[in-house]
């Protein structure tokens, strides 16, 4: 039976590493196809209605219990890795020991109910905040990735001093305090809880863990104690990071067991087994012990009321112009605000894959329920590249629909607005034209002004809102040309081609 | 004649001829430009980039006139945009590759190529075809995407631009070549050799906010001049510059203009360009401003111009 644990470890590393490295990769060298690993996650699969993945995950859970939590979920595996590594920091010979602890049913079912109800009422706030995969994405992109980049830059600095340019410095543009704060808080919450209480985050806070717990109560295979062989030594209990084995009572709480199989390796007597639940001889009654149904009911109804209130405040914020100084600019493929805010979990994958670093986690640009969802934030030389559709192709939740390059080039993320009285051509009467120079569709083009000068003009139906003009406009801090986001991404007109020149030139002209 | 005498006289003749072609030539050309010692500007038409380059350099005495054994060479093409070579938004990769090869054959210890790009630098390096051509020719692509690669330099002769941060590779090299492509340009009207200098500088937004034309002319006063400006006009972008929209913006002129003089080569290039897209030379204001800064002359009549058709 010991082999089960080893299989679990190998599989979890195979699932974890590609995701981890993909999130860290700042060189853009890793194949973009790696994102397919992410569509196997529960919440992304639910949001993108990926029936095949959902079917597989459901079947796996029904057969083997919560193996998602112990092998596929990157946040779960991260906890295991950190706990495993923590032996270097713990006092010598003081091994990690767990004791049985009763389930926190009120808390976990309330959080689950609240998340579901709030989502149904139209706010992704809690889904964004609590989806374990997205939490993992935020932790890696906000905490680990910058560290990796700093390391790279330090090495690049040393190497370039020696004339070696194999590594190059990677600039990190823009710091979003709120996204960083959320990532940091969850990192400490998750790591802190797992440091002292094993998988207690997964079993009390994580709504995915709680829902899978309902499923694993009836899973085909489950961990159970062989009463005839068990000597109540408690070895399994000490190894159970879910703290769900009560060795005195010889009971295992299936709803919290993440099928890590550590207990199997701990037992020397064969007193604990992973076996079929529905064997003739050992039909066990499905445990059903939520004896606080009344409290749960009260809490759930309270949650429903709260959610309605939240959804409503959300709408108010959406209309409040003082918070949104300008309309936010959604990434390409977001279609419209409604679709985007309902599907995006703020996992930051598109943000980390954006070669221009123009995608940033939102603070309050989309209102409270859109915190950490990506939006475009322009700064000097930072705008949406014309020939790039990476973000639309990596989104695991379907919030960003895949766009082929030709579609992307015509997708209006927003429309540029020109404030003539701020433009240097108007104020200083000098040539500039940086905006038009950078405009890929020539929606921003130069027209005669006076004294041989030219001044920008915008053809709105050609503009795709890429922000190249805004990013390069020398007028600071408030550019003379800026992009106003479109809440409904339309198709721009295809730019017309220039007239071909067909005459033959035989002379130098001088 | 004794054998020893023969060797002596042979040596003297050898040394003399060495002096005549090189040292004498360069000393003279500084003063008496009208005298046929070497051309001031060479224009070639009708060949492939590498052929035209070798032909033009021949007029200057070959690549060895400029590159000596063991020297560090920098080549600065225009690689500003994430565009394929056919769109002529960047310098022709074959031309850059050929120049790298020539420098290497002249014994250059290292040939470095970079540009401070407008689009994502890695994509621009790759999709322009220049990275591949340079590496194949034994050159080295160097990043220019971060301020840490730049050092501040004084430009005492500049009017608006008195200081600029310039890429350290350029500051540290022994000799460099400015290899722009001839293009229409929405902001500066046209981009040729002097506008290409914006790619050796870090803070370009200063240019745009302090009279673009004057700043370009000021950048040309940078004391370390290129050995040659090699203007790629194999394909030129006649409209919608500097990025271009499609191949309709491109005209194949199969030409190459080479000169150590920024102003002369830009003037000549504008005359070539105007045959396709009539442009008033006065509107490309930086050319006249650079002449005012005494970095070159617009008067092609006074120069020794070689026109070669292949």
Interface residues (C-beta under 8 A of the other chain):
Chain A: X28 X157 X160 X165 X168 X169 X171 X355 X356 X380 X381 X385 X386 X387 X388 X424 X428 X430 X431 X432 X433 X434 X436 X437 X438 X439 X440 X441 X442 X445 X446 X452 X454 X472 X474 X475 X495 X497 X498 X499 X500 X501 X503 X505 X506 X507 X508 X509 X510
Chain B: X43 X45 X82 X118 X119 X120 X122 X123 X127 X140 X141 X142 X143 X145 X146 X148 X149 X185 X186 X187 X188 X189 X205 X206 X208 X209 X210 X211 X212 X213 X238 X239 X240 X241 X242 X243 X245 X246 X248 X249 X251 X253 X255 X267 X268 X271 X272 X273 X274 X275 X276 X277 X282 X283 X285 X300 X305 X307
